Amino acid sequence: MSKIRPKDRDAIIQSLRAGVVPRAGQHLVQVGRINELSALIKDIERIADEGSAFRLVIGEYGSGKTFFLNLVRAIAMEKKLVTMHADLNPDRRLHATGGQARSLYAELAKNLSTRTKPDGGALQGVVEKFIGQAKTEGRASGREAPDIIRERLEGLTEMVNGYDFAEVVAQYCKGFDDGNEQLKADAIRWLRGEFTTKTDARAALGVRTIIDDAHLYDQLKLLARFVRLAGYAGLMVCLDELVNLYKLSNTQARNANFEQILRILNDSLQGSAEGLGFTLGGTPEFLMDTRRGLYSYAALQSRLAENTFAKDGMVDYSGPVLRLSSLTPEDFFVLLHKLRHVYASGDEGQYLMPDEGLKAFMDHCNQRLGEAYFRTPRTTITAFINLLAVLEQNQGSSWKELLGVVDIPLDRGGEIEASVDEDDELASFRM
């Protein structure tokens, strides 16, 4: 194995030690789930072939959903897709009337990423790539670049908000040619959904609409078309923490958000959203709870129902719901091996524990936690990195002695995540 750069090594170790997913280098610690990953790679290829995709990635708290989504996102960027990602929270939802949907779009736009800019903030680069292609075509054909730009944007005007979207891109091109940094900044602000009033947008750019709560999904479809005009293969949108929709206490608000998921799902299944894919992460309760989850919405329950023939150990990875399989003890041993390798920066001579120590650590975890240590491995990974840190900084210390005193707490985060406020509706009444 090749050496690992200190920057990459530190980013991975610090993230995992804190119990969060590293933003880069996921391939260095990826184990298992080959079939699930292959299914998502097929989705990516379908999006690149002007198709559409929808996946609901379901897994228990701490089972690796966010890690899996980030890995898929990294693969999508390598396949020349543009990606957007965001976590849902009380202030970011798919449907709202108080600005929460616009806030979600703004977060997605801020995190828009490409292969050359994988950490977000790539929207301006996408627009400038579109302009650069138009200028190159103009030089080759002897035509003016603004004429080519407007001609290529013509196809967007038939979509919802498409005319103003095309006008804003044209205004950015004008600012680009004239050296008007303010005009360029205003255009990017509009594309990011940062204008809050139509008056400000009209004064700055001459357009009559802004991206608001009602236009989240329509704007994503516009962006999917635009990034393909700019030379990319398509757009993949990753949304995590959908359990926050399950936690909404107001039934109307929940159903309005589920209605948006249904709309996205229908468009994807029918192939009407070209070059656009969605990957959503949620817990089993979010999906299957018939009172508050997606299954409480009859139209979604019928579309997301499991394949009844996939039983007795048989699986089906082609449906819209993808259940993450648990890691096996063998997978977890490979994971510990990879973590030890990353901690040593790829230098086998710097390993702090032998293979015997890895097996002893697994036995120790099994005695303390049972099967939870490899099924939902978040706290176990943190404990292992803490063990390596002590061994590194205390020369002469023995892993055998340390294993006897290390306590690994059971991960209770799932219980907190699944806790919800009761509905604000009247459940019963007695005189």
VOGU-3710 file (C-alpha; in Angstrom, 3 decimals, decimal comma):
1> mskirpkdrd> 0,000/0,000/0,000  1,179/3,539/-0,723  1,935/6,131/1,940  -0,934/8,350/3,098  -0,439/12,119/3,204  -0,456/13,576/6,749  -3,296/15,933/5,753  -5,507/13,030/4,617  -4,523/10,879/7,575  -5,333/13,590/10,127
11> aiiqslragv> -8,665/14,458/8,479  -9,815/10,820/8,606  -8,583/10,071/12,128  -9,894/13,302/13,687  -13,326/12,872/12,086  -13,737/9,227/13,113  -12,437/9,916/16,614  -15,132/12,574/17,031  -17,787/10,174/15,718  -18,403/12,066/12,472
21> vpragqhlvq> -17,908/11,058/8,851  -14,701/12,208/7,108  -15,308/14,458/4,096  -12,519/12,858/2,072  -10,574/9,601/1,969  -13,601/7,354/2,558  -12,134/4,771/0,171  -9,255/4,228/2,609  -11,585/2,810/5,274  -14,465/1,414/3,185
31> vgrinelsal> -15,346/-2,220/3,900  -18,225/-4,501/2,910  -21,533/-3,497/1,293  -20,245/-4,262/-2,192  -23,702/-5,078/-3,582  -25,253/-1,881/-2,210  -22,405/0,179/-3,643  -22,722/-1,531/-7,030  -26,445/-0,674/-7,099  -25,719/3,017/-6,489
41> ikdieriade> -22,967/3,026/-9,132  -25,559/1,761/-11,631  -27,771/4,694/-10,588  -24,892/7,093/-11,242  -24,343/5,600/-14,689  -28,074/5,924/-15,438  -28,016/9,613/-14,453  -24,984/10,164/-16,692  -26,956/8,541/-19,518  -29,652/11,247/-19,194
51> gsafrlvige> -31,787/9,057/-16,956  -33,027/9,573/-13,407  -32,659/7,781/-10,088  -34,195/7,700/-6,616  -32,833/5,775/-3,635  -33,864/5,729/-0,026  -30,888/4,431/1,975  -32,218/2,928/5,202  -30,058/1,958/8,164  -30,037/2,033/11,959
61> ygsgktffln> -28,461/4,929/13,823  -24,676/4,523/13,738  -24,751/1,871/10,991  -22,864/4,020/8,469  -25,585/5,722/6,375  -23,812/9,085/6,206  -20,481/7,421/5,407  -22,168/5,448/2,622  -23,837/8,581/1,181  -20,530/10,471/1,206
71> lvraiamekk> -18,787/7,576/-0,521  -21,480/7,498/-3,232  -21,127/11,262/-3,639  -17,367/10,933/-4,127  -17,881/8,231/-6,776  -20,462/10,425/-8,553  -17,935/13,270/-8,770  -15,333/10,905/-10,205  -17,911/9,989/-12,879  -18,153/13,721/-13,805
81> lvtmhadlnp> -21,448/14,385/-12,060  -22,120/17,533/-10,071  -23,299/16,776/-6,524  -25,294/18,685/-3,919  -25,752/17,585/-0,323  -27,400/18,784/2,881  -28,723/17,509/6,201  -32,355/18,178/7,019  -33,086/19,879/10,340  -35,955/21,914/11,837
91> drrlhatggq> -34,878/24,896/9,704  -34,324/22,929/6,481  -37,207/20,970/4,970  -38,479/19,923/1,542  -41,722/21,840/1,961  -42,499/24,855/4,135  -44,034/28,306/4,104  -41,657/30,021/6,525  -38,451/29,897/4,493  -37,260/26,421/5,565
101> arslyaelak> -37,431/24,983/2,017  -35,503/27,956/0,605  -32,984/27,468/3,418  -32,547/23,828/2,342  -31,990/24,906/-1,268  -29,445/27,537/-0,165  -27,536/24,869/1,798  -27,601/22,510/-1,199  -26,335/25,279/-3,497  -23,570/26,202/-1,045
111> nlstrtkpdg> -22,449/22,553/-0,984  -22,581/22,113/-4,777  -19,398/20,186/-5,649  -17,467/18,943/-8,663  -14,442/16,703/-9,072  -12,110/19,727/-9,110  -13,861/21,379/-6,149  -15,141/18,533/-3,960  -15,724/20,548/-0,775  -18,529/22,766/-2,061
121> galqgvvekf> -18,688/26,287/-3,455  -18,463/25,099/-7,068  -21,547/26,902/-8,446  -19,567/29,853/-9,775  -17,097/27,497/-11,443  -19,948/25,633/-13,178  -21,356/28,911/-14,555  -17,919/30,024/-15,766  -17,316/26,665/-17,422  -20,593/27,153/-19,311
131> igqaktegra> -19,427/30,619/-20,424  -15,996/29,301/-21,407  -17,531/26,629/-23,625  -19,715/29,260/-25,332  -16,687/31,490/-25,966  -14,715/28,576/-27,406  -17,616/27,713/-29,712  -17,909/31,385/-30,690  -14,256/31,611/-31,692  -14,559/28,433/-33,737
141> sgreapdiir> -17,742/29,524/-35,554  -17,114/33,263/-35,790  -20,259/34,080/-33,781  -20,683/36,304/-30,731  -20,516/34,461/-27,393  -23,640/36,202/-25,922  -25,701/34,963/-28,888  -24,503/31,397/-28,350  -25,194/31,634/-24,612  -28,783/32,798/-25,127
151> erlegltemv> -29,320/30,128/-27,776  -28,093/27,373/-25,459  -30,198/28,692/-22,568  -33,331/28,764/-24,732  -34,246/25,213/-23,713  -34,446/26,254/-20,042  -37,116/28,901/-20,602  -39,866/26,300/-21,024  -39,332/25,045/-17,447  -40,780/26,529/-14,249
161> ngydfaevva> -38,726/29,640/-13,349  -36,637/28,855/-16,427  -36,889/32,270/-18,069  -35,524/34,115/-15,038  -32,883/31,420/-14,490  -31,650/31,929/-18,062  -31,741/35,715/-17,599  -29,643/35,515/-14,417  -27,020/33,349/-16,145  -26,982/35,859/-19,028
171> qyckgfddgn> -26,476/38,682/-16,504  -23,514/36,799/-15,026  -22,059/36,499/-18,535  -22,497/40,260/-19,003  -20,742/40,934/-15,705  -18,006/38,494/-16,719  -17,380/40,362/-19,997  -17,632/43,859/-18,474  -15,592/43,097/-15,366  -18,609/43,972/-13,185
181> eqlkadairw> -17,946/42,005/-9,997  -21,127/43,259/-8,302  -23,323/41,967/-11,131  -21,567/38,596/-10,993  -21,991/38,410/-7,213  -25,702/39,272/-7,464  -26,231/36,589/-10,119  -24,562/33,944/-7,943  -26,624/35,115/-4,943  -29,799/34,582/-6,956
191> lrgefttktd> -28,694/31,142/-8,156  -27,909/30,177/-4,551  -31,363/31,237/-3,363  -30,007/34,027/-1,161  -32,379/36,789/-2,305  -35,280/37,077/0,136  -37,405/39,694/-1,682  -38,439/40,061/-5,316  -37,841/43,828/-5,096  -34,133/43,355/-4,355
201> araalgvrti> -33,782/40,770/-7,140  -35,468/43,035/-9,671  -33,301/46,023/-8,708  -30,092/43,983/-8,949  -30,791/41,722/-11,939  -34,032/42,814/-13,595  -35,835/39,530/-12,858  -39,319/39,249/-11,376  -38,984/36,042/-9,357  -36,732/34,586/-6,685
211> iddahlydql> -36,100/31,051/-5,487  -38,530/30,588/-2,610  -40,166/27,751/-0,677  -42,435/26,836/-3,586  -39,641/26,327/-6,125  -37,122/24,007/-4,438  -37,619/20,930/-6,626  -38,242/22,930/-9,823  -34,946/24,741/-9,278  -33,083/21,456/-8,840
221> kllarfvrla> -34,500/20,251/-12,174  -33,307/23,489/-13,793  -29,837/23,032/-12,324  -29,707/19,435/-13,578  -30,385/20,664/-17,120  -27,903/23,543/-16,768  -24,958/21,468/-15,493  -25,344/19,209/-18,536  -25,194/22,298/-20,764  -21,963/23,176/-18,941
231> gyaglmvcld> -20,425/19,827/-19,900  -21,081/17,722/-16,795  -22,768/14,320/-16,833  -25,671/15,184/-14,526  -26,667/16,176/-10,993  -26,897/13,999/-7,883  -28,654/15,356/-4,781  -27,899/13,705/-1,418  -30,185/14,456/1,530  -29,420/13,036/4,976
241> elvnlyklsn> -31,136/13,066/8,373  -34,631/12,641/6,914  -35,632/11,423/10,366  -36,250/15,135/11,046  -39,393/14,869/8,901  -40,513/11,934/11,048  -40,057/14,164/14,103  -42,410/16,887/12,814  -45,301/16,979/15,269  -47,738/18,653/12,873
251> tqarnanfeq> -49,425/16,104/10,610  -50,102/18,611/7,821  -46,458/19,701/7,745  -45,303/16,061/7,648  -47,684/15,150/4,842  -46,690/18,211/2,803  -43,053/17,074/2,975  -44,015/13,496/2,122  -45,936/14,894/-0,867  -42,688/16,432/-2,138
261> ilrilndslq> -40,892/13,090/-1,739  -43,732/11,440/-3,688  -43,383/14,015/-6,478  -39,628/13,424/-6,709  -40,138/9,640/-6,634  -42,797/9,742/-9,374  -40,636/11,891/-11,655  -37,667/9,574/-11,127  -39,607/6,356/-11,719  -41,254/7,786/-14,841
271> gsaeglgftl> -37,953/9,143/-16,181  -39,208/12,716/-16,554  -36,331/14,244/-14,535  -33,428/13,876/-16,974  -29,890/13,739/-15,633  -31,060/14,067/-12,021  -30,787/11,619/-9,138  -31,724/11,683/-5,455  -30,206/9,666/-2,617  -31,968/10,055/0,739
281> ggtpeflmdt> -30,780/8,722/4,090  -33,174/7,691/6,869  -33,822/5,249/9,692  -36,180/2,234/9,623  -38,678/4,169/11,795  -38,741/7,035/9,299  -39,686/4,574/6,561  -41,931/2,013/8,237  -43,802/3,789/11,030  -47,421/3,699/9,831
291> rrglysyaal> -48,368/6,658/12,023  -45,577/9,158/11,339  -43,217/7,617/8,783  -43,360/7,395/4,999  -45,658/4,375/5,324  -48,270/6,673/6,893  -48,707/8,178/3,416  -50,594/5,560/1,383  -49,186/6,520/-2,028  -45,619/6,272/-0,730
301> qsrlaentfa> -46,269/3,004/1,094  -47,403/1,332/-2,131  -44,413/2,625/-4,114  -41,824/1,852/-1,439  -43,182/-1,576/-0,461  -40,593/-4,340/-0,317  -40,386/-7,057/-2,943  -42,401/-9,917/-1,430  -40,273/-12,483/-3,276  -37,095/-11,226/-1,566
311> kdgmvdysgp> -37,234/-13,333/1,595  -35,391/-16,196/3,297  -32,047/-14,501/2,726  -32,825/-13,384/-0,834  -32,225/-9,725/-1,706  -33,314/-7,182/-4,303  -31,093/-4,134/-4,792  -33,052/-2,693/-7,727  -35,976/-1,153/-5,813  -36,175/2,433/-4,545
321> vlrlssltpe> -35,457/1,337/-0,946  -31,915/0,171/-0,213  -31,427/-1,330/3,231  -27,823/-1,217/4,396  -26,699/-4,657/5,478  -24,900/-4,886/8,802  -21,155/-5,343/8,818  -19,994/-8,852/9,678  -17,237/-9,604/12,219  -14,969/-10,341/9,232
331> dffvllhklr> -15,776/-6,918/7,741  -15,031/-5,296/11,076  -11,647/-7,014/11,324  -10,769/-5,620/7,879  -11,969/-2,182/9,041  -9,711/-2,288/12,113  -6,823/-3,307/9,866  -7,492/-0,309/7,599  -7,798/2,074/10,552  -4,478/0,844/11,925
341> hvyasgdegq> -2,936/1,359/8,472  -4,309/4,903/8,142  -3,178/5,768/11,684  0,346/4,690/10,716  0,181/6,887/7,557  0,466/3,776/5,406  3,766/2,629/6,952  3,531/-0,986/8,132  6,638/-0,474/10,259  4,720/2,044/12,385
351> ylmpdeglka> 1,809/-0,251/13,302  0,997/0,166/17,005  -0,754/-3,206/17,392  -0,251/-6,642/15,836  -3,089/-8,624/14,220  -3,362/-10,506/17,494  -4,243/-7,195/19,167  -7,012/-6,512/16,649  -8,611/-9,869/17,418  -8,266/-9,259/21,153
361> fmdhcnqrlg> -9,920/-5,844/20,762  -12,842/-7,450/18,913  -13,231/-10,065/21,663  -13,165/-7,290/24,260  -15,890/-5,363/22,389  -18,001/-8,489/21,978  -17,922/-9,109/25,730  -18,952/-5,510/26,491  -21,456/-4,773/23,694  -22,424/-8,030/22,009
371> eayfrtprtt> -23,184/-7,866/18,283  -23,752/-4,081/18,428  -19,982/-3,542/18,210  -19,906/-4,456/14,506  -23,534/-3,811/13,521  -23,486/-0,143/14,607  -19,749/0,438/14,932  -19,513/4,193/15,585  -18,504/4,061/19,268  -16,291/1,014/18,673
381> itafinllav> -14,307/2,866/15,995  -13,884/5,850/18,325  -12,667/3,565/21,127  -10,146/1,859/18,825  -8,673/5,187/17,681  -8,481/6,341/21,315  -6,587/3,136/22,115  -4,119/3,766/19,277  -3,645/7,369/20,468  -2,681/6,217/23,971
391> leqnqgsswk> -0,289/3,575/22,588  1,339/6,182/20,335  1,865/8,774/23,060  2,924/6,413/25,838  5,917/4,455/24,627  6,242/1,108/26,322  2,549/0,818/27,174  0,977/-2,559/26,484  -2,220/-2,989/24,497  -2,908/-6,122/26,549
401> ellgvvdipl> -2,989/-4,113/29,777  -5,009/-1,271/28,242  -7,720/-3,585/26,909  -8,442/-4,712/30,436  -9,366/-1,201/31,597  -10,996/0,311/28,486  -14,765/0,660/28,736  -16,794/1,047/25,542  -20,211/2,664/26,066  -23,226/1,449/24,143
411> drggeieasv> -24,259/3,953/21,448  -27,551/5,465/22,696  -27,783/8,057/19,921  -30,446/6,099/18,072  -32,820/6,330/21,031  -32,432/10,125/21,072  -32,797/10,345/17,290  -35,990/8,304/17,293  -37,606/10,278/20,111  -40,396/12,524/18,879
421> deddelasfr> -42,921/14,934/20,273  -46,453/13,680/20,235  -48,820/14,896/17,531  -50,566/18,136/18,334  -53,850/16,517/17,319  -56,551/15,296/19,696  -56,044/11,558/20,209  -58,926/10,832/22,588  -61,578/12,634/24,590  -63,613/11,343/27,523
431> m> -66,365/12,971/29,570
//
